[in-house]
């Protein structure tokens, strides 16, 4: 996995994504969930960037948030 943003930077990026993309975080997380079955972090980031024309930082923040939430679900 590539370098992870600090928690503060991650939260700031997530907060700006709806304004920059016109879509809510939940929509982006669903897009990752429903997208192709990619396993590697950077593959998911690359897919979001090319399929949805996202900036690298936004795509990375979305995939990181997706992975965090998926891991939290698995702990329950």
Secondary structure, DSSP 8 states (H G I E B T S, - for coil): ------HHHHHHHHHHHHHHHSS-HHHHHHHHHHS----SHHHHHHHHHHHH---HHHHHHHHHHHHHHHHHHHH-
